[in-house]
Amino acid sequence: MPFRDAWLFFGPLLILVGFGAGEPVVTGVGFAILLIGGVGRYWSRHLFDRVTLKRSLSERRAFVDDPVTLTVELENRKLLPLPWYEWRLAIAENATVDDEALSAAAAPGFSWLTRRGAIGWYERQRWDFTVRVSERGYHQFGPATIRSADLLGLFPGTTEDEDAVHLVVFPRVYSMEDLGFPAVRPFGELKGRNRIFEDPRRIAGVREYRQGDPLRRIDWKATARSGELRSRIYEPSASRQFYIMLNIDTLSHSWEGYLKDELERTVSTAASIAVWAADEGHAIGLLANGSYPAADRPIRLPPSNAADQVTRILESLAMVQPLTLSDLAEVVHRERGRIATGSTVVVVASLIPEPLAAALRRLSDEGHAVFVVATSDRIDATLLGDVPVRSLGGAFQRPEVFA
C-alpha cells in the first residue's frame, strides 16, 4: 500500500484502538488522519475540474524570425484552489521565446515552456511571450500538461491537454537582384509562341466543331440543341498566367534522403519569384510534387490574380516537406490539359531528371514559355533542348544571401 494511502488503514485502526482502550487522544488522532486523508483525496480528484489552459497566437502567419506573441491563460473556475501548479507547453524546437530558457522535451522536435505558481478559486492568470521561429514551416505549439496537488501535497495529479495551435512561417523572400537576375524582365517578355491565347473561364460564344478541337472545348448543350457538334469560343485571357513548378526532390532516389540547404534554397527561390510575379500583375499558380502536412492532397493552386493568391502560395511553400508523392514529371503530365496556351512556366529545381526534362520540352513545343531556374550546379542544360536555364547568381557568387 502506498504511504499516501495509509490513512485508509491507520485512521480507522486508531479509532478502534482508541475506543477499545478508552484513550480519546488516540481516537482523535485516528479521526484527524481519516479527515485529512479524505479531504486530501477528494481535493485531488477534483483538482482539475473546470481548470483550463488556453493558448493563442497573435498571428497565424509570419516570416522567419518575426516576433509573434504567444498568450497563455490558466483559469480555475471553481471553489477549490490549486495550492501549487506547474504547467508545461510543448514548443516547436526551432522556436525561441525571448528571455526564457526552454527545457528539453521527451517528444522529438519539441521543447518545454514552463511556469510554476499557485492559483486561487475563480482566478485567472495570463502570460504573454514573444516567440520567434528560425525556419519556415508549419509549427505547433502544444500539447500541454498541468501538475498540481492538494493543500498538503499528499495526492499529486497530472492532466493532459492535447489541443495545439499552429504558426505558418513563410520562406525567406529575396529580390530578383539577390537571386542574380535582372530587376527588369528577368524572364524576358514572358510570352509563349502564341501571343494571343484564350481563357477557358471566359466563354464568348459557340461555333461549329472543327477537326482537332479538344473534347473540353465542345459545348454539349449547344450540340444537343442544334443536333451538330458545337465548340466554345473563348475570349482572350485578361491576365497572363504564370505557373511556378517546384521540384522538391534534391537527390535521384528517395531512399538517399535529401539535401536540406538545396531544398530551402529552392523553396525560397520559388517564393521570391511568386512575390515578383504578383507585383507584376500575373495570375500565379503553384504546382509541386509534394503534399500538405497530415494530408495526401497535392500542392496545387490554379493560376489566379486574387488579392490573397500570393499569401496562399507562400503558405503552401512554407509547408513543403522533403517527402514527395511522385516525380514532378508525373505531376506536370497530369496538369498539362489545364495549362492555358501561352502561359509562362517557371520550374524551380536543384535536380532535373530526364523524364522531367522531356515533360518540359513538350510544354515548350505546345506553345508555353518555359524556363528552368537552377538552384544547384547539378542540372544538365543539354537535356532541356531549347528550354532556357537561369542559374542563381546569388547562390553561387554571394552565398551569404541565403545564410
Stockholm file with secondary structure:
# STOCKHOLM 1.0

chainA/1-403         MPFRDAWLFFGPLLILVGFGAGEPVVTGVGFAILLIGGVGRYWSRHLFDRVTLKRSLSERRAFVDDPVTLTVELENRKLLPLPWYEWRLAIAENATVDDEALSAAAAPGFSWLTRRGAIGWYERQRWDFTVRVSERGYHQFGPATIRSADLLGLFPGTTEDEDAVHLVVFPRVYSMEDLGFPAVRPFGELKGRNRIFEDPRRIAGVREYRQGDPLRRIDWKATARSGELRSRIYEPSASRQFYIMLNIDTLSHSWEGYLKDELERTVSTAASIAVWAADEGHAIGLLANGSYPAADRPIRLPPSNAADQVTRILESLAMVQPLTLSDLAEVVHRERGRIATGSTVVVVASLIPEPLAAALRRLSDEGHAVFVVATSDRIDATLLGDVPVRSLGGAFQRPEVFA
#=GR chainA/1-403 SS CCGGGTHHHHHHHHHHHHHHHTCHHHHHHHHHHHHHHHHHHHHHHTTTTTEEEEEEESCSEEETTCCEEEEEEEEECSSSCEEEEEEEEEEETTEEETTCCCEECSSTTEEEEEEEEEECTTEEEEEEEEEEESSCEEEEEEEEEEEECCTTSSSCEEEEECCCEEEEEECCCCCTTTTTSCSSCTTTTCCCSSSSCEEEEEEEEEEECCTTCCGGGBCHHHHHHHSSCEEEEEEECSSCEEEEEECCCCSSSGGGCCCHHHHHHHHHHHHHHHHHHHHTTCEEEEEEEEECTTCCCEEEEEEECCTTHHHHHHHHHHTCCSCCSSCHHHHHHHHGGGSCTTCEEEEEESCCCHHHHHHHHHHHHTTCEEEEEESSSCCCGGGGTTCCEEECHHHHHCGGGGC
#=GC SS_cons         CCGGGTHHHHHHHHHHHHHHHTCHHHHHHHHHHHHHHHHHHHHHHTTTTTEEEEEEESCSEEETTCCEEEEEEEEECSSSCEEEEEEEEEEETTEEETTCCCEECSSTTEEEEEEEEEECTTEEEEEEEEEEESSCEEEEEEEEEEEECCTTSSSCEEEEECCCEEEEEECCCCCTTTTTSCSSCTTTTCCCSSSSCEEEEEEEEEEECCTTCCGGGBCHHHHHHHSSCEEEEEEECSSCEEEEEECCCCSSSGGGCCCHHHHHHHHHHHHHHHHHHHHTTCEEEEEEEEECTTCCCEEEEEEECCTTHHHHHHHHHHTCCSCCSSCHHHHHHHHGGGSCTTCEEEEEESCCCHHHHHHHHHHHHTTCEEEEEESSSCCCGGGGTTCCEEECHHHHHCGGGGC
//
